[in-house]
Amino acid sequence: MSAQQIMGIILLVVGVILLFAGWQASQSVGEQLHETMMGRFTDSTMWYLIGGIGAAVGGVLLLVVRR
């Protein structure tokens, strides 16, 4: 297994963990109330979701693209 594949797997796992944490945070009562009042999630929840998507996409790209 190459270093690129290992890094891809690590990024993919970190991305999934961040997405799960962001989803869990978005389901909290306080977050739902904030979204209802402001029309968007809090900044911390958005960073979890954005970071999770970025890490997961980067991990998949490292696993798929061969050098």
Sequence and secondary structure as in RCSB ss.txt:
>XXXX:A:sequence
MSAQQIMGIILLVVGVILLFAGWQASQSVGEQLHETMMGRFTDSTMWYLIGGIGAAVGGVLLLVVRR
>XXXX:A:secstr
  HHHHHHHHHHHHHHHHHHHHHHHHTSHHHHHHHHHHSS  HHHHHHHHHHHHHHHHHHHHHH   
